[in-house]
């Protein structure tokens, strides 16, 4: 499937890439899209493996400014983190891992915290997030 045949539903931008969710709930990553990119790096969209194997289609995606922290949630509000993301060697990461403890309807990622709005409207924050622990440790109402 090519991105040009898909309709983009949600976007999130990091320093060097743009992550998107299409109308079918698939995750995509575009590299080489920034104005400061080298002339030899051609912009291209890559479908991220495993985005339809989670039980429900993805609804929204969020990437940190560093491009190391990538989170998403599906149409049922279940939350996922992309493991193994490394902008220098593995830009799409390894797989989606379920993050228990909250169901959400909106999500935003920083380099050290993930913010979310729960399905009942509560503001949540995921603590303990780092490059070596992208899933973090626990949710707390903020």
C-alpha angles and dihedrals in degrees: 000000000000123000091230089067091053130080113231113234102176137008137198126181130211128180097280106010145043120222119202141181116214129212091268093055097255121142121231135185126204120200128188093032100122126100092239096055122127116262091240094056107088117205110248138168118227123194109231112233119243099023093125097042096077100088097255133040119267115261104185140001133204129192128189122239089254091056089231100101116062121172133172142171132211132229090273093055095253113149128226138181124206108235125212098022111160119165091207099051115002110028096173095044127215111282147329113269123197116243110207129205104060143050114208144191099195135023140187129183133210126177091267108022142033117216122201142173110227122226090260093049101262118142112239135188128197111217132200096042118154139145089270095042106036092164092057125206112271148351122244131184108244 
